[in-house]
Amino acid sequence: MTQLDAGPSTGRAADTTGGGGGKGLGGNSVGLLGSAVIGVSTVAPVYCLTSTLGSTAGEVGLQMPAVFLAGFLPMLLVAFAYRELNKVMPDCGTSFTWTVKAFGPRVGWMCGWGLVIATIIVLSNLAGVATSYFWLLAGEISNNASVAALDDNKAVHILTCLALIAAATAISYRGMTATKGVQYTLVGLQLVVLAVFVVMAVAKAGSADFAGTSVDFSWSWLNPFSVQSFGAFTAGLSLSIFMYWGWDTCLTANEETIGSDKTPGRAALIAMVVLVGSYLATGVAAQMIVGSGDKGLGLANPETSDNVFAALAGPVMGPTLGILLFLAVLASAAASLQTTFIPVARTVLAMSTYEALPPSYARVHPKFRTPGRATITAGVATAVFYTVMTLVSEHVLVDTIYALGLMICFYYALTAFACAWYFKAELRRSVRDFTFKGLFPLLGGVLLSAVFIKTLVDMWNPAYGSGSSVLGVGSVFVIGVGLLLVGVVIMLVMGRRSPAFFRGEVLNRQTPVLVVEEP
């Protein structure tokens, strides 16, 4: 067993031993390919595209591909921060552990909370999309519109959603090996069907069937400075950032990965490249065939913008192949629903191990080597959150996605700044250290902070997101800021229950990170 970042420590965390960095996780369960696949799966490219193509087009019009590129830049810069921090501290707590070591327990705790609550939000949306496409697919296969219409029955929708959440929780509970095996098939299906959609859309663009909507490709689509306003750009960028969220799952599974110090970082970069290529190709193809207008099949049509592929599957791919697109969205949402439990459960495990949460969440299943209690709790929280939000608001999907962008910017920016601060003494050693440990993470953090602040201001307006409000305040603001404030309250409660952690006695810069040596 090797110690990294070694130094004196106290508390329960210092006494942990065994696989998976001393937390009991199953080490050496995933290689480079498996880690990259899990990263892509968590992001769920087909689900992200069907959920946000329309909303992004509605904000920025034909500059949607440019916004996809703009959203990729801060994510890439932050990915370098994750890679460098993981090399010296391959801990499954990732953002939580690293920011505690850089900025102290309170900032680190809130960073961990940001990751946890962002994951709960996206899990609820994944479950909702998976449910909708389950009934759409069932209706297409049975050729019965009444079957597809069952999704409009709120009770049926919620019960189906809860069943999918339970199934995903059960698979994640059984460990990384089970997770990896399921993902190869589901991710492969997504990417193949997406490629078929892109090819068919480009081939049919300009044909008689789409004469009224087709738009000739222009390089100006890739120019972010052509967006009509800065407010529209930041709104589109917030959605674009959401579309890349999840690649860091490669890092939260670091203690279970072969070559835990290097493999997760490499896998994250591979996942990012696959994602940006998929998004650009699909965005360009979709605009070429139906444009970004708000009428008919136009991407920004408010009646279809929250579920674009449901409207485009038949017209672009035909009735037979269109079913494959329904299946791909269902597979994408289901696959991500299952893998997205990885980061939240392992972050909660790390927070509990270091006494930032109750000790019961540090229990690892003796057979499956997974954080069982944390996984089940995440499943229950997701089910409760989605059920409540669905019953309260008809616009929950749109508003929670916008709120999710705020959470993502929050904890990614903190992690990026933590990298630059943690390595500040090493930045003059070489050009490489200055660039990858300081400059790139700092730029990524600044960009995400700017989006966070601008989004915070804009979302006060009820017109932001779905247009709904609470006492005159935009519901997106209420959801986003309200959930962060809930984290502050829980942190204050934990400060009384676990004062050692908040005094910096359990986890600090000198606390050793234990990793299992490769056989």
Beta strands, then each sheet from edge to edge (+ up, - down):
strand 1: 2-4
strand 2: 469-470
strand 3: 473-474
strand 4: 513-515
sheet 1: 1+ 4-
sheet 2: 2+ 3-
end
